[in-house]
Amino acid sequence: MDEDIWYIFKGDELLLYSASRPRLPHSSEVAPLASSSVRSGKLSMGCREAFWAEVPSDLPIPSKMVPMGLREVGALLGEETFAEAGRAFQIMNWYRRAFFCVSCGAPLRDSSDDHARECTSCGSIFYPPISPAVIVAVERDGKILLARNVRFPPGRYSVIAGFVEPGESLEETVRREVREEVSLEIRDLQYFGSQSWPFPHSLMVGFTAHWASGEIQVDGKEIEDAGWFAPDEMPDLPQGVSISRKLIEHFRSAHAPHEG
């Protein structure tokens, strides 16, 4: 069995063990930190034990530990570790806030069965929230639709995305988001894949589609620019572990020049 691993957070950053190349720390390397945690818990990770903990913001970081944001963790340690760290972060972030029952106001206590909290008075059970969102790569004449959100870093573009509203199907959400943000209609909507996205607790559901009608008109609120980009004319793009980047790379692969 693999040695236990720990996801230790200080604020929103994950602490990695950095004797040589940064990695997740093992139990023997985090004993002082774990004993100082303000909250902690256990994760189910298949054949190995995994734990999460949050340490006080003013706690000194040991010399062999280095803090790192989750996006940087994904770029350094890969998609699997990013997904596991994201799960730990979402659970920890929820425990930071889930103290009182929203029905009667009584204190909550940990459930013995799940990642859940139950009311000490009325018995209501509460689980970490998950917010479904869609993300879609739209293609037209060998080019992909990329848009610049007002919250993106300078020069960054990505595919269209948005949260599911009450009463909507995923497909309805995709069509609405594309229509609202860039004034286009789409066709041939196909499921691509999904990804948990811990910023703060989204479940991204990816699709591909083709342009059907309309010309780009950005909404000027969430989207400040958008355009059609050929595979060899890409702007600055999202990081490699995100489903947005996977959708873009899927488009690129489909339109790569064939040898011979």
NUNUTOR-876052 format. One record per residue (C-alpha): residue number from 1; residue in one letter; x, y, z. Coordinates in nm, 2 decimals. Example, Ala and Ser with C-alpha at 12.3 -4.5 7.8 and 13.67 -1.06 7.14 Angstrom:
# residues 2
<rec milo="1" kegu="a" xx="1.23" yy="-0.45" zz="0.78"/>
<rec milo="2" kegu="s" xx="1.37" yy="-0.11" zz="0.71"/>
***
This chain:
# residues 260
<rec milo="1" kegu="m" xx="0.00" yy="0.00" zz="0.00"/>
<rec milo="2" kegu="d" xx="0.12" yy="0.35" zz="-0.08"/>
<rec milo="3" kegu="e" xx="0.22" yy="0.58" zz="0.21"/>
<rec milo="4" kegu="d" xx="-0.04" yy="0.82" zz="0.33"/>
<rec milo="5" kegu="i" xx="-0.04" yy="1.16" zz="0.17"/>
<rec milo="6" kegu="w" xx="-0.16" yy="1.50" zz="0.29"/>
<rec milo="7" kegu="y" xx="-0.32" yy="1.80" zz="0.13"/>
<rec milo="8" kegu="i" xx="-0.24" yy="2.08" zz="0.37"/>
<rec milo="9" kegu="f" xx="-0.37" yy="2.43" zz="0.30"/>
<rec milo="10" kegu="k" xx="-0.26" yy="2.76" zz="0.43"/>
<rec milo="11" kegu="g" xx="-0.52" yy="3.00" zz="0.32"/>
<rec milo="12" kegu="d" xx="-0.60" yy="2.90" zz="-0.04"/>
<rec milo="13" kegu="e" xx="-0.25" yy="2.76" zz="-0.11"/>
<rec milo="14" kegu="l" xx="-0.14" yy="2.40" zz="-0.09"/>
<rec milo="15" kegu="l" xx="0.18" yy="2.32" zz="0.10"/>
<rec milo="16" kegu="l" xx="0.41" yy="2.09" zz="-0.09"/>
<rec milo="17" kegu="y" xx="0.72" yy="1.91" zz="0.04"/>
<rec milo="18" kegu="s" xx="1.02" yy="2.05" zz="-0.15"/>
<rec milo="19" kegu="a" xx="1.34" yy="1.86" zz="-0.06"/>
<rec milo="20" kegu="s" xx="1.42" yy="1.85" zz="-0.43"/>
<rec milo="21" kegu="r" xx="1.13" yy="1.85" zz="-0.67"/>
<rec milo="22" kegu="p" xx="0.80" yy="1.97" zz="-0.50"/>
<rec milo="23" kegu="r" xx="0.55" yy="1.69" zz="-0.42"/>
<rec milo="24" kegu="l" xx="0.27" yy="1.60" zz="-0.18"/>
<rec milo="25" kegu="p" xx="0.40" yy="1.54" zz="0.17"/>
<rec milo="26" kegu="h" xx="0.36" yy="1.21" zz="0.36"/>
<rec milo="27" kegu="s" xx="0.24" yy="1.17" zz="0.72"/>
<rec milo="28" kegu="s" xx="0.59" yy="1.15" zz="0.86"/>
<rec milo="29" kegu="e" xx="0.67" yy="1.49" zz="0.71"/>
<rec milo="30" kegu="v" xx="0.37" yy="1.69" zz="0.83"/>
<rec milo="31" kegu="a" xx="0.32" yy="1.58" zz="1.19"/>
<rec milo="32" kegu="p" xx="0.39" yy="1.93" zz="1.34"/>
<rec milo="33" kegu="l" xx="0.16" yy="2.10" zz="1.08"/>
<rec milo="34" kegu="a" xx="-0.12" yy="1.84" zz="1.12"/>
<rec milo="35" kegu="s" xx="-0.12" yy="1.88" zz="1.49"/>
<rec milo="36" kegu="s" xx="-0.16" yy="2.26" zz="1.45"/>
<rec milo="37" kegu="s" xx="-0.45" yy="2.24" zz="1.20"/>
<rec milo="38" kegu="v" xx="-0.77" yy="2.43" zz="1.27"/>
<rec milo="39" kegu="r" xx="-0.97" yy="2.16" zz="1.08"/>
<rec milo="40" kegu="s" xx="-0.89" yy="1.83" zz="0.91"/>
<rec milo="41" kegu="g" xx="-1.04" yy="1.53" zz="0.75"/>
<rec milo="42" kegu="k" xx="-1.00" yy="1.21" zz="0.55"/>
<rec milo="43" kegu="l" xx="-1.04" yy="1.15" zz="0.18"/>
<rec milo="44" kegu="s" xx="-1.12" yy="0.83" zz="0.00"/>
<rec milo="45" kegu="m" xx="-0.85" yy="0.78" zz="-0.26"/>
<rec milo="46" kegu="g" xx="-0.87" yy="0.42" zz="-0.37"/>
<rec milo="47" kegu="c" xx="-0.59" yy="0.20" zz="-0.23"/>
<rec milo="48" kegu="r" xx="-0.41" yy="0.47" zz="-0.04"/>
<rec milo="49" kegu="e" xx="-0.50" yy="0.69" zz="0.26"/>
<rec milo="50" kegu="a" xx="-0.52" yy="1.06" zz="0.20"/>
<rec milo="51" kegu="f" xx="-0.60" yy="1.34" zz="0.44"/>
<rec milo="52" kegu="w" xx="-0.66" yy="1.72" zz="0.42"/>
<rec milo="53" kegu="a" xx="-0.59" yy="1.99" zz="0.68"/>
<rec milo="54" kegu="e" xx="-0.61" yy="2.36" zz="0.71"/>
<rec milo="55" kegu="v" xx="-0.34" yy="2.54" zz="0.92"/>
<rec milo="56" kegu="p" xx="-0.36" yy="2.89" zz="1.07"/>
<rec milo="57" kegu="s" xx="-0.27" yy="3.17" zz="0.84"/>
<rec milo="58" kegu="d" xx="0.00" yy="3.30" zz="1.08"/>
<rec milo="59" kegu="l" xx="0.16" yy="2.96" zz="1.12"/>
<rec milo="60" kegu="p" xx="0.53" yy="2.96" zz="1.01"/>
<rec milo="61" kegu="i" xx="0.59" yy="2.73" zz="0.71"/>
<rec milo="62" kegu="p" xx="0.87" yy="2.47" zz="0.77"/>
<rec milo="63" kegu="s" xx="1.18" yy="2.52" zz="0.56"/>
<rec milo="64" kegu="k" xx="1.12" yy="2.22" zz="0.34"/>
<rec milo="65" kegu="m" xx="0.76" yy="2.32" zz="0.26"/>
<rec milo="66" kegu="v" xx="0.66" yy="2.56" zz="-0.02"/>
<rec milo="67" kegu="p" xx="0.31" yy="2.71" zz="-0.08"/>
<rec milo="68" kegu="m" xx="0.16" yy="2.69" zz="-0.42"/>
<rec milo="69" kegu="g" xx="-0.18" yy="2.78" zz="-0.58"/>
<rec milo="70" kegu="l" xx="-0.39" yy="2.50" zz="-0.72"/>
<rec milo="71" kegu="r" xx="-0.35" yy="2.60" zz="-1.08"/>
<rec milo="72" kegu="e" xx="0.03" yy="2.59" zz="-1.04"/>
<rec milo="73" kegu="v" xx="-0.01" yy="2.25" zz="-0.87"/>
<rec milo="74" kegu="g" xx="-0.19" yy="2.12" zz="-1.18"/>
<rec milo="75" kegu="a" xx="0.08" yy="2.25" zz="-1.41"/>
<rec milo="76" kegu="l" xx="0.36" yy="2.10" zz="-1.20"/>
<rec milo="77" kegu="l" xx="0.22" yy="1.77" zz="-1.07"/>
<rec milo="78" kegu="g" xx="-0.04" yy="1.68" zz="-1.34"/>
<rec milo="79" kegu="e" xx="-0.41" yy="1.63" zz="-1.38"/>
<rec milo="80" kegu="e" xx="-0.46" yy="1.35" zz="-1.13"/>
<rec milo="81" kegu="t" xx="-0.30" yy="1.54" zz="-0.84"/>
<rec milo="82" kegu="f" xx="-0.49" yy="1.86" zz="-0.95"/>
<rec milo="83" kegu="a" xx="-0.82" yy="1.67" zz="-0.93"/>
<rec milo="84" kegu="e" xx="-0.74" yy="1.52" zz="-0.59"/>
<rec milo="85" kegu="a" xx="-0.62" yy="1.85" zz="-0.45"/>
<rec milo="86" kegu="g" xx="-0.92" yy="2.02" zz="-0.59"/>
<rec milo="87" kegu="r" xx="-1.15" yy="1.78" zz="-0.41"/>
<rec milo="88" kegu="a" xx="-0.97" yy="1.83" zz="-0.08"/>
<rec milo="89" kegu="f" xx="-0.99" yy="2.21" zz="-0.13"/>
<rec milo="90" kegu="q" xx="-1.36" yy="2.20" zz="-0.20"/>
<rec milo="91" kegu="i" xx="-1.43" yy="2.00" zz="0.11"/>
<rec milo="92" kegu="m" xx="-1.21" yy="2.21" zz="0.33"/>
<rec milo="93" kegu="n" xx="-1.36" yy="2.53" zz="0.19"/>
<rec milo="94" kegu="w" xx="-1.71" yy="2.41" zz="0.27"/>
<rec milo="95" kegu="y" xx="-1.62" yy="2.32" zz="0.62"/>
<rec milo="96" kegu="r" xx="-1.49" yy="2.67" zz="0.67"/>
<rec milo="97" kegu="r" xx="-1.85" yy="2.80" zz="0.62"/>
<rec milo="98" kegu="a" xx="-2.09" yy="2.52" zz="0.73"/>
<rec milo="99" kegu="f" xx="-2.14" yy="2.60" zz="1.09"/>
<rec milo="100" kegu="f" xx="-2.51" yy="2.66" zz="1.14"/>
<rec milo="101" kegu="c" xx="-2.83" yy="2.51" zz="1.00"/>
<rec milo="102" kegu="v" xx="-3.00" yy="2.73" zz="0.74"/>
<rec milo="103" kegu="s" xx="-3.34" yy="2.59" zz="0.84"/>
<rec milo="104" kegu="c" xx="-3.34" yy="2.65" zz="1.22"/>
<rec milo="105" kegu="g" xx="-3.01" yy="2.82" zz="1.30"/>
<rec milo="106" kegu="a" xx="-2.88" yy="2.55" zz="1.53"/>
<rec milo="107" kegu="p" xx="-2.51" yy="2.44" zz="1.52"/>
<rec milo="108" kegu="l" xx="-2.40" yy="2.17" zz="1.28"/>
<rec milo="109" kegu="r" xx="-2.19" yy="1.86" zz="1.36"/>
<rec milo="110" kegu="d" xx="-1.99" yy="1.63" zz="1.14"/>
<rec milo="111" kegu="s" xx="-2.17" yy="1.33" zz="0.99"/>
<rec milo="112" kegu="s" xx="-2.02" yy="0.99" zz="1.07"/>
<rec milo="113" kegu="d" xx="-2.11" yy="0.85" zz="0.72"/>
<rec milo="114" kegu="d" xx="-2.03" yy="1.11" zz="0.45"/>
<rec milo="115" kegu="h" xx="-1.86" yy="1.44" zz="0.38"/>
<rec milo="116" kegu="a" xx="-2.16" yy="1.61" zz="0.53"/>
<rec milo="117" kegu="r" xx="-2.28" yy="1.80" zz="0.84"/>
<rec milo="118" kegu="e" xx="-2.60" yy="1.75" zz="1.02"/>
<rec milo="119" kegu="c" xx="-2.81" yy="1.98" zz="1.24"/>
<rec milo="120" kegu="t" xx="-2.79" yy="1.92" zz="1.61"/>
<rec milo="121" kegu="s" xx="-3.16" yy="2.02" zz="1.65"/>
<rec milo="122" kegu="c" xx="-3.38" yy="1.94" zz="1.35"/>
<rec milo="123" kegu="g" xx="-3.16" yy="1.67" zz="1.19"/>
<rec milo="124" kegu="s" xx="-3.12" yy="1.83" zz="0.85"/>
<rec milo="125" kegu="i" xx="-2.82" yy="1.71" zz="0.65"/>
<rec milo="126" kegu="f" xx="-2.60" yy="1.93" zz="0.44"/>
<rec milo="127" kegu="y" xx="-2.35" yy="1.84" zz="0.17"/>
<rec milo="128" kegu="p" xx="-2.07" yy="2.04" zz="0.00"/>
<rec milo="129" kegu="p" xx="-2.23" yy="2.24" zz="-0.28"/>
<rec milo="130" kegu="i" xx="-2.16" yy="2.16" zz="-0.65"/>
<rec milo="131" kegu="s" xx="-2.24" yy="2.42" zz="-0.91"/>
<rec milo="132" kegu="p" xx="-2.29" yy="2.27" zz="-1.26"/>
<rec milo="133" kegu="a" xx="-2.16" yy="2.48" zz="-1.55"/>
<rec milo="134" kegu="v" xx="-2.12" yy="2.42" zz="-1.92"/>
<rec milo="135" kegu="i" xx="-1.83" yy="2.49" zz="-2.15"/>
<rec milo="136" kegu="v" xx="-1.84" yy="2.46" zz="-2.53"/>
<rec milo="137" kegu="a" xx="-1.60" yy="2.47" zz="-2.83"/>
<rec milo="138" kegu="v" xx="-1.78" yy="2.61" zz="-3.13"/>
<rec milo="139" kegu="e" xx="-1.63" yy="2.55" zz="-3.47"/>
<rec milo="140" kegu="r" xx="-1.69" yy="2.73" zz="-3.81"/>
<rec milo="141" kegu="d" xx="-1.51" yy="2.66" zz="-4.13"/>
<rec milo="142" kegu="g" xx="-1.20" yy="2.51" zz="-3.96"/>
<rec milo="143" kegu="k" xx="-1.18" yy="2.78" zz="-3.70"/>
<rec milo="144" kegu="i" xx="-1.27" yy="2.78" zz="-3.33"/>
<rec milo="145" kegu="l" xx="-1.47" yy="3.05" zz="-3.14"/>
<rec milo="146" kegu="l" xx="-1.26" yy="3.20" zz="-2.86"/>
<rec milo="147" kegu="a" xx="-1.37" yy="3.48" zz="-2.63"/>
<rec milo="148" kegu="r" xx="-1.20" yy="3.72" zz="-2.38"/>
<rec milo="149" kegu="n" xx="-1.38" yy="3.74" zz="-2.05"/>
<rec milo="150" kegu="v" xx="-1.34" yy="4.07" zz="-1.86"/>
<rec milo="151" kegu="r" xx="-1.19" yy="3.88" zz="-1.57"/>
<rec milo="152" kegu="f" xx="-0.92" yy="3.70" zz="-1.77"/>
<rec milo="153" kegu="p" xx="-0.55" yy="3.80" zz="-1.75"/>
<rec milo="154" kegu="p" xx="-0.44" yy="4.04" zz="-2.02"/>
<rec milo="155" kegu="g" xx="-0.45" yy="3.87" zz="-2.37"/>
<rec milo="156" kegu="r" xx="-0.61" yy="3.55" zz="-2.25"/>
<rec milo="157" kegu="y" xx="-0.89" yy="3.39" zz="-2.46"/>
<rec milo="158" kegu="s" xx="-1.09" yy="3.07" zz="-2.40"/>
<rec milo="159" kegu="v" xx="-1.41" yy="2.89" zz="-2.51"/>
<rec milo="160" kegu="i" xx="-1.76" yy="3.00" zz="-2.40"/>
<rec milo="161" kegu="a" xx="-1.87" yy="2.89" zz="-2.05"/>
<rec milo="162" kegu="g" xx="-2.15" yy="2.96" zz="-1.80"/>
<rec milo="163" kegu="f" xx="-2.35" yy="2.83" zz="-1.51"/>
<rec milo="164" kegu="v" xx="-2.67" yy="2.62" zz="-1.54"/>
<rec milo="165" kegu="e" xx="-2.98" yy="2.81" zz="-1.43"/>
<rec milo="166" kegu="p" xx="-3.27" yy="2.65" zz="-1.24"/>
<rec milo="167" kegu="g" xx="-3.49" yy="2.44" zz="-1.47"/>
<rec milo="168" kegu="e" xx="-3.24" yy="2.43" zz="-1.76"/>
<rec milo="169" kegu="s" xx="-3.10" yy="2.12" zz="-1.93"/>
<rec milo="170" kegu="l" xx="-2.73" yy="2.13" zz="-2.00"/>
<rec milo="171" kegu="e" xx="-2.80" yy="2.16" zz="-2.37"/>
<rec milo="172" kegu="e" xx="-3.03" yy="2.46" zz="-2.31"/>
<rec milo="173" kegu="t" xx="-2.76" yy="2.63" zz="-2.11"/>
<rec milo="174" kegu="v" xx="-2.50" yy="2.59" zz="-2.38"/>
<rec milo="175" kegu="r" xx="-2.73" yy="2.75" zz="-2.64"/>
<rec milo="176" kegu="r" xx="-2.83" yy="3.03" zz="-2.41"/>
<rec milo="177" kegu="e" xx="-2.48" yy="3.11" zz="-2.31"/>
<rec milo="178" kegu="v" xx="-2.35" yy="3.13" zz="-2.67"/>
<rec milo="179" kegu="r" xx="-2.66" yy="3.34" zz="-2.77"/>
<rec milo="180" kegu="e" xx="-2.62" yy="3.58" zz="-2.47"/>
<rec milo="181" kegu="e" xx="-2.25" yy="3.62" zz="-2.49"/>
<rec milo="182" kegu="v" xx="-2.17" yy="3.64" zz="-2.86"/>
<rec milo="183" kegu="s" xx="-2.52" yy="3.64" zz="-3.04"/>
<rec milo="184" kegu="l" xx="-2.46" yy="3.32" zz="-3.23"/>
<rec milo="185" kegu="e" xx="-2.68" yy="3.01" zz="-3.28"/>
<rec milo="186" kegu="i" xx="-2.52" yy="2.66" zz="-3.28"/>
<rec milo="187" kegu="r" xx="-2.59" yy="2.31" zz="-3.41"/>
<rec milo="188" kegu="d" xx="-2.46" yy="1.96" zz="-3.38"/>
<rec milo="189" kegu="l" xx="-2.41" yy="1.98" zz="-3.00"/>
<rec milo="190" kegu="q" xx="-2.21" yy="1.69" zz="-2.87"/>
<rec milo="191" kegu="y" xx="-2.10" yy="1.59" zz="-2.52"/>
<rec milo="192" kegu="f" xx="-1.72" yy="1.60" zz="-2.48"/>
<rec milo="193" kegu="g" xx="-1.64" yy="1.53" zz="-2.11"/>
<rec milo="194" kegu="s" xx="-1.65" yy="1.68" zz="-1.76"/>
<rec milo="195" kegu="q" xx="-1.41" yy="1.81" zz="-1.50"/>
<rec milo="196" kegu="s" xx="-1.44" yy="1.91" zz="-1.13"/>
<rec milo="197" kegu="w" xx="-1.32" yy="2.27" zz="-1.11"/>
<rec milo="198" kegu="p" xx="-1.26" yy="2.39" zz="-0.75"/>
<rec milo="199" kegu="f" xx="-1.29" yy="2.76" zz="-0.80"/>
<rec milo="200" kegu="p" xx="-1.48" yy="2.74" zz="-0.58"/>
<rec milo="201" kegu="h" xx="-1.70" yy="2.43" zz="-0.64"/>
<rec milo="202" kegu="s" xx="-1.80" yy="2.39" zz="-1.01"/>
<rec milo="203" kegu="l" xx="-1.86" yy="2.08" zz="-1.22"/>
<rec milo="204" kegu="m" xx="-1.77" yy="2.17" zz="-1.57"/>
<rec milo="205" kegu="v" xx="-1.95" yy="1.98" zz="-1.85"/>
<rec milo="206" kegu="g" xx="-1.79" yy="2.02" zz="-2.19"/>
<rec milo="207" kegu="f" xx="-1.94" yy="2.01" zz="-2.53"/>
<rec milo="208" kegu="t" xx="-1.85" yy="2.07" zz="-2.89"/>
<rec milo="209" kegu="a" xx="-2.07" yy="2.23" zz="-3.15"/>
<rec milo="210" kegu="h" xx="-2.08" yy="2.39" zz="-3.49"/>
<rec milo="211" kegu="w" xx="-2.19" yy="2.74" zz="-3.59"/>
<rec milo="212" kegu="a" xx="-2.54" yy="2.76" zz="-3.73"/>
<rec milo="213" kegu="s" xx="-2.62" yy="3.13" zz="-3.78"/>
<rec milo="214" kegu="g" xx="-2.54" yy="3.48" zz="-3.67"/>
<rec milo="215" kegu="e" xx="-2.23" yy="3.70" zz="-3.65"/>
<rec milo="216" kegu="i" xx="-2.03" yy="3.78" zz="-3.34"/>
<rec milo="217" kegu="q" xx="-2.16" yy="4.05" zz="-3.12"/>
<rec milo="218" kegu="v" xx="-2.02" yy="4.04" zz="-2.77"/>
<rec milo="219" kegu="d" xx="-2.24" yy="4.13" zz="-2.48"/>
<rec milo="220" kegu="g" xx="-2.00" yy="4.39" zz="-2.34"/>
<rec milo="221" kegu="k" xx="-2.06" yy="4.27" zz="-1.98"/>
<rec milo="222" kegu="e" xx="-1.89" yy="3.94" zz="-1.94"/>
<rec milo="223" kegu="i" xx="-1.73" yy="3.92" zz="-2.28"/>
<rec milo="224" kegu="e" xx="-1.52" yy="4.21" zz="-2.42"/>
<rec milo="225" kegu="d" xx="-1.39" yy="4.05" zz="-2.74"/>
<rec milo="226" kegu="a" xx="-1.44" yy="3.73" zz="-2.94"/>
<rec milo="227" kegu="g" xx="-1.33" yy="3.59" zz="-3.27"/>
<rec milo="228" kegu="w" xx="-1.27" yy="3.28" zz="-3.49"/>
<rec milo="229" kegu="f" xx="-0.92" yy="3.14" zz="-3.46"/>
<rec milo="230" kegu="a" xx="-0.74" yy="2.89" zz="-3.69"/>
<rec milo="231" kegu="p" xx="-0.53" yy="2.61" zz="-3.53"/>
<rec milo="232" kegu="d" xx="-0.20" yy="2.79" zz="-3.60"/>
<rec milo="233" kegu="e" xx="-0.33" yy="3.14" zz="-3.50"/>
<rec milo="234" kegu="m" xx="-0.41" yy="3.09" zz="-3.13"/>
<rec milo="235" kegu="p" xx="-0.39" yy="3.37" zz="-2.87"/>
<rec milo="236" kegu="d" xx="-0.29" yy="3.32" zz="-2.51"/>
<rec milo="237" kegu="l" xx="-0.48" yy="3.01" zz="-2.38"/>
<rec milo="238" kegu="p" xx="-0.58" yy="2.86" zz="-2.05"/>
<rec milo="239" kegu="q" xx="-0.36" yy="2.61" zz="-1.87"/>
<rec milo="240" kegu="g" xx="-0.31" yy="2.25" zz="-1.98"/>
<rec milo="241" kegu="v" xx="-0.51" yy="2.07" zz="-1.71"/>
<rec milo="242" kegu="s" xx="-0.83" yy="2.26" zz="-1.76"/>
<rec milo="243" kegu="i" xx="-1.12" yy="2.12" zz="-1.97"/>
<rec milo="244" kegu="s" xx="-1.12" yy="2.45" zz="-2.16"/>
<rec milo="245" kegu="r" xx="-0.76" yy="2.37" zz="-2.28"/>
<rec milo="246" kegu="k" xx="-0.86" yy="2.01" zz="-2.36"/>
<rec milo="247" kegu="l" xx="-1.14" yy="2.13" zz="-2.58"/>
<rec milo="248" kegu="i" xx="-0.91" yy="2.37" zz="-2.77"/>
<rec milo="249" kegu="e" xx="-0.64" yy="2.09" zz="-2.81"/>
<rec milo="250" kegu="h" xx="-0.91" yy="1.85" zz="-2.93"/>
<rec milo="251" kegu="f" xx="-1.00" yy="2.11" zz="-3.20"/>
<rec milo="252" kegu="r" xx="-0.63" yy="2.15" zz="-3.29"/>
<rec milo="253" kegu="s" xx="-0.58" yy="1.78" zz="-3.32"/>
<rec milo="254" kegu="a" xx="-0.88" yy="1.74" zz="-3.55"/>
<rec milo="255" kegu="h" xx="-0.74" yy="2.01" zz="-3.78"/>
<rec milo="256" kegu="a" xx="-0.37" yy="1.92" zz="-3.77"/>
<rec milo="257" kegu="p" xx="-0.21" yy="1.88" zz="-4.11"/>
<rec milo="258" kegu="h" xx="-0.19" yy="1.51" zz="-4.22"/>
<rec milo="259" kegu="e" xx="0.14" yy="1.38" zz="-4.34"/>
<rec milo="260" kegu="g" xx="0.16" yy="1.19" zz="-4.67"/>
***
